[in-house]
């Protein structure tokens, strides 16, 4: 069963610069180590059960170009275009069963393959993951962790208690040119009923929200100038925003102001709740939103 958004992946040309940027935004984010058999390394900000990942190519690897068509080569191409928010990872509690269900729905998806990462402290973290095939080029993949959550949280010195008050990822947003068409596709891939279209007052878009446990995967079509329209014009269809539930938007704003981040844009969600949005120029190509009490 697909249970929640597991993590979001933001790809950065320089990992240290990404760490600095997200520290200024108020996340406790730390080097995560190197991926086994890859030329990549990452940084992790852990929340309740989800996390934010910054991914980059290691600079200590030999200068030889990665094999054409390999994951590292595709990442290098993405980074050459500027990087940014690249993937939404959806968690599964039985990936073999979910892959089989995807195929029964006619969705092209690869077999689950093993992955691993060695943390700076020498701990090995393991998972299996499955990617969609070329017929469904959606910015999502599926993951089942083999390392227990408590052990994964111990990879960072502080898993939570972020200065910006972030508690969990609430929604991840994908901008699309046609929300009705995209919602049908995502519904088939996720095995979910297509939700009603609603207006996103802050992102200025019509959107369909697929509820995955406590998180929502949202496809959004711009309807007027705003963040969604800007993202579509800048980078084309793809993931562009993560919204975090925070204990205090004012506390988040104070932290960012004290660390040189210009005031975030403020708005009122269609729920009537206040929200604030850090722009991609300060968040490595992604919009980072916060919603909660003042």
C-alpha positions as CSV (number, residue, x, y, z in Angstrom):
1,X,0.0,0.0,0.0
2,X,1.2,3.5,-0.8
3,X,1.2,5.3,2.6
4,X,2.6,8.8,2.4
5,X,5.1,11.2,0.9
6,X,8.3,9.8,2.2
7,X,10.6,12.6,1.1
8,X,11.2,15.3,-1.5
9,X,14.4,15.5,-3.5
10,X,16.0,18.8,-4.3
11,X,19.1,18.6,-6.5
12,X,21.8,21.1,-6.1
13,X,25.1,21.7,-7.9
14,X,27.0,22.2,-4.7
15,X,25.9,20.4,-1.5
16,X,27.5,22.8,0.9
17,X,25.7,25.7,-0.6
18,X,22.5,23.8,-0.3
19,X,23.2,23.0,3.3
20,X,23.8,26.7,4.0
21,X,20.6,27.8,2.2
22,X,18.4,25.4,4.1
23,X,20.0,26.2,7.4
24,X,19.1,29.8,6.7
25,X,15.5,28.8,6.0
26,X,15.5,27.2,9.5
27,X,16.0,23.4,8.9
28,X,18.3,21.3,11.0
29,X,20.0,19.7,8.0
30,X,23.1,17.6,8.0
31,X,25.4,15.7,5.6
32,X,23.8,12.3,4.8
33,X,26.7,10.5,3.3
34,X,27.4,8.8,-0.1
35,X,25.2,6.4,-2.1
36,X,26.6,2.9,-2.7
37,X,27.6,2.4,-6.3
38,X,26.7,6.0,-7.2
39,X,28.6,9.3,-7.6
40,X,26.1,11.1,-5.4
41,X,25.9,12.3,-1.8
42,X,23.2,14.0,0.1
43,X,22.1,16.1,3.0
44,X,19.0,15.2,5.2
45,X,16.6,17.2,7.3
46,X,14.4,14.8,9.2
47,X,10.9,15.6,10.3
48,X,8.3,13.3,11.9
49,X,8.3,10.4,9.5
50,X,9.4,12.2,6.3
51,X,12.5,14.1,5.3
52,X,13.9,16.7,3.0
53,X,16.8,15.5,0.8
54,X,19.4,17.6,-1.0
55,X,21.2,15.6,-3.6
56,X,24.3,16.4,-5.5
57,X,27.2,14.8,-7.4
58,X,30.3,14.3,-5.3
59,X,33.3,16.5,-6.1
60,X,35.8,13.9,-4.9
61,X,35.0,11.4,-7.6
62,X,37.2,11.1,-10.7
63,X,36.5,13.6,-13.5
64,X,35.4,10.9,-16.0
65,X,31.9,11.6,-17.3
66,X,29.2,9.2,-16.0
67,X,27.9,6.5,-18.4
68,X,25.4,8.0,-20.8
69,X,21.8,7.2,-19.8
70,X,22.8,6.3,-16.2
71,X,21.1,7.9,-13.2
72,X,24.2,9.9,-12.5
73,X,24.3,11.1,-16.2
74,X,20.7,12.2,-16.0
75,X,21.3,14.0,-12.7
76,X,24.3,15.8,-14.3
77,X,22.1,16.9,-17.1
78,X,19.4,18.1,-14.6
79,X,22.0,20.1,-12.7
80,X,23.4,21.6,-15.8
81,X,20.0,23.1,-16.4
82,X,20.1,24.6,-12.9
83,X,18.9,21.8,-10.7
84,X,16.0,22.3,-8.3
85,X,13.0,20.2,-7.1
86,X,13.2,17.0,-9.0
87,X,11.3,14.1,-7.4
88,X,8.6,13.2,-4.9
89,X,9.3,9.9,-3.2
90,X,6.1,8.0,-2.3
91,X,6.4,5.4,0.5
92,X,5.2,1.9,0.2
93,X,4.8,-0.7,3.0
94,X,4.9,-3.6,0.4
95,X,6.7,-2.4,-2.8
96,X,6.5,-5.8,-4.5
97,X,2.7,-5.8,-4.1
98,X,2.4,-2.2,-5.2
99,X,4.5,-2.8,-8.3
100,X,2.3,-5.7,-9.2
101,X,-0.8,-3.5,-8.7
102,X,0.6,-0.7,-10.8
103,X,1.2,-3.2,-13.7
104,X,-2.3,-4.5,-13.4
105,X,-3.5,-1.0,-13.9
106,X,-1.4,-0.8,-17.1
107,X,1.2,1.4,-15.6
108,X,4.8,0.9,-16.8
109,X,7.0,0.5,-13.8
110,X,10.4,-1.1,-13.2
111,X,11.2,-3.8,-10.8
112,X,12.1,-2.9,-7.2
113,X,15.9,-2.5,-6.9
114,X,18.0,-2.3,-3.8
115,X,19.7,1.0,-2.7
116,X,22.0,1.9,0.1
117,X,23.8,4.9,1.6
118,X,26.8,5.0,4.0
119,X,26.3,7.8,6.5
120,X,29.3,9.9,7.7
121,X,29.2,7.9,10.9
122,X,29.6,4.7,8.9
123,X,26.0,3.4,9.3
124,X,24.5,1.7,6.3
125,X,20.9,2.6,5.4
126,X,19.1,0.3,3.0
127,X,15.9,0.5,0.9
128,X,14.3,-0.8,-2.2
129,X,12.8,1.6,-4.9
130,X,10.9,1.4,-8.1
131,X,10.7,4.0,-10.9
132,X,8.1,4.6,-13.5
133,X,8.8,3.7,-17.1
134,X,9.2,6.1,-20.1
135,X,5.4,5.9,-20.8
136,X,4.7,7.6,-17.5
137,X,7.3,10.3,-17.0
138,X,5.9,11.6,-13.8
139,X,8.3,13.2,-11.2
140,X,7.6,10.5,-8.6
141,X,9.1,7.2,-7.6
142,X,8.3,4.6,-4.9
143,X,10.3,3.5,-1.9
144,X,10.2,1.0,0.9
145,X,12.7,1.4,3.6
146,X,14.5,-1.7,4.9
147,X,16.2,0.2,7.8
148,X,13.7,0.9,10.6
149,X,12.5,4.5,11.1
150,X,14.1,4.9,14.5
151,X,17.5,3.9,13.1
152,X,17.1,6.1,10.1
153,X,16.4,9.1,12.4
154,X,19.7,8.4,14.3
155,X,21.6,9.3,11.1
156,X,21.3,13.0,12.0
157,X,22.2,14.7,15.3
158,X,18.8,16.3,15.6
159,X,15.7,14.8,13.8
160,X,13.2,17.5,14.2
161,X,12.9,20.6,16.5
162,X,13.7,22.8,13.5
163,X,14.2,26.5,14.2
164,X,11.4,27.2,11.6
165,X,9.0,25.0,13.6
166,X,8.5,22.6,10.7
167,X,6.7,19.4,11.9
168,X,6.0,17.5,8.7
169,X,5.6,17.8,5.0
170,X,1.9,18.4,4.4
171,X,1.8,18.7,0.6
172,X,4.1,18.5,-2.4
173,X,3.0,20.3,-5.5
174,X,3.5,19.5,-9.2
175,X,2.7,22.2,-11.8
176,X,1.0,20.9,-15.0
177,X,-0.5,22.6,-18.1
178,X,-3.8,20.8,-17.7
179,X,-5.0,19.7,-14.3
180,X,-7.9,17.5,-15.5
181,X,-5.6,15.4,-17.8
182,X,-2.8,15.2,-15.2
183,X,-5.2,14.2,-12.4
184,X,-6.5,11.3,-14.5
185,X,-2.9,10.1,-15.0
186,X,-1.9,10.5,-11.4
187,X,-5.1,8.7,-10.3
188,X,-4.3,5.7,-12.5
189,X,-0.7,5.6,-11.3
190,X,-1.5,6.0,-7.6
191,X,-4.6,3.7,-7.8
192,X,-6.8,6.5,-6.4
193,X,-10.0,8.1,-7.3
194,X,-9.5,11.5,-9.0
195,X,-10.3,14.2,-6.4
196,X,-12.4,17.3,-7.1
197,X,-10.7,20.3,-8.5
198,X,-10.2,23.2,-6.0
199,X,-8.6,26.6,-6.2
200,X,-5.3,27.1,-4.5
201,X,-5.4,30.7,-3.3
202,X,-1.7,31.0,-2.5
203,X,-0.2,29.4,-5.6
204,X,-2.9,30.8,-7.8
205,X,-3.8,27.5,-9.4
206,X,-6.6,25.0,-9.9
207,X,-5.5,21.8,-8.2
208,X,-6.3,18.2,-7.4
209,X,-5.0,16.9,-4.1
210,X,-4.3,13.1,-3.7
211,X,-4.3,12.3,0.0
212,X,-1.6,9.8,0.9
213,X,-2.0,9.3,4.6
214,X,-1.2,12.6,6.4
215,X,0.3,14.1,3.2
216,X,-1.1,15.3,-0.1
217,X,0.4,15.0,-3.6
218,X,-1.0,17.9,-5.5
219,X,-1.2,18.6,-9.3
220,X,-1.8,22.3,-10.1
221,X,-2.6,24.3,-13.2
222,X,-2.0,28.0,-13.0
223,X,-5.0,30.2,-13.5
224,X,-3.4,33.6,-12.9
225,X,0.1,35.1,-12.3
226,X,1.6,33.6,-9.2
227,X,4.0,30.9,-8.0
228,X,2.6,28.1,-10.1
229,X,2.6,30.2,-13.3
230,X,6.2,31.4,-12.5
231,X,7.3,27.8,-12.0
232,X,5.7,26.5,-15.2
233,X,7.3,29.4,-17.2
234,X,10.7,28.9,-15.6
235,X,11.1,25.1,-15.7
236,X,8.1,23.6,-17.4
237,X,5.9,20.9,-15.9
238,X,7.3,19.3,-12.7
239,X,7.4,19.5,-8.9
240,X,7.8,23.1,-7.6
241,X,6.7,23.5,-4.0
242,X,6.7,21.7,-0.6
243,X,4.4,22.9,2.1
244,X,5.4,22.2,5.7
245,X,3.2,22.3,8.8
246,X,4.9,24.6,11.3
247,X,4.3,25.4,15.0
248,X,4.6,29.1,14.2
249,X,4.9,31.0,11.0
250,X,6.0,34.1,12.9
251,X,8.9,32.1,14.5
252,X,9.9,30.8,11.1
253,X,9.9,34.4,9.7
254,X,12.0,35.7,12.6
255,X,14.6,32.9,12.2
256,X,14.9,33.6,8.5
257,X,15.0,37.4,8.9
258,X,17.9,36.9,11.4
259,X,19.8,34.7,8.9
260,X,19.5,37.0,5.9
261,X,16.5,35.6,4.1
262,X,14.3,38.3,2.7
263,X,10.7,38.3,4.0
264,X,8.7,35.4,2.6
265,X,5.5,36.1,0.6
266,X,2.4,35.9,2.7
267,X,-1.0,34.6,1.7
268,X,-4.3,33.1,2.9
269,X,-5.0,29.5,1.9
270,X,-8.4,28.5,0.6
271,X,-8.9,26.9,4.1
272,X,-8.6,30.4,5.6
273,X,-5.2,29.6,7.1
274,X,-2.2,31.9,6.9
275,X,0.7,30.7,4.8
276,X,4.2,32.0,3.9
277,X,6.3,31.0,0.9
278,X,10.1,31.2,0.4
279,X,11.0,31.7,-3.2
280,X,13.2,29.4,-5.4
281,X,16.0,32.0,-5.4
282,X,16.5,31.3,-1.7
283,X,15.7,27.6,-1.7
284,X,17.8,26.1,-4.4
285,X,15.1,26.2,-7.1
286,X,12.1,25.1,-5.0
287,X,9.3,27.0,-3.3
288,X,9.2,26.1,0.4
289,X,5.9,26.9,2.1
290,X,4.9,27.0,5.7
291,X,1.4,26.9,7.2
292,X,0.3,27.0,10.8
293,X,-0.6,29.3,13.6
294,X,1.1,32.7,13.9
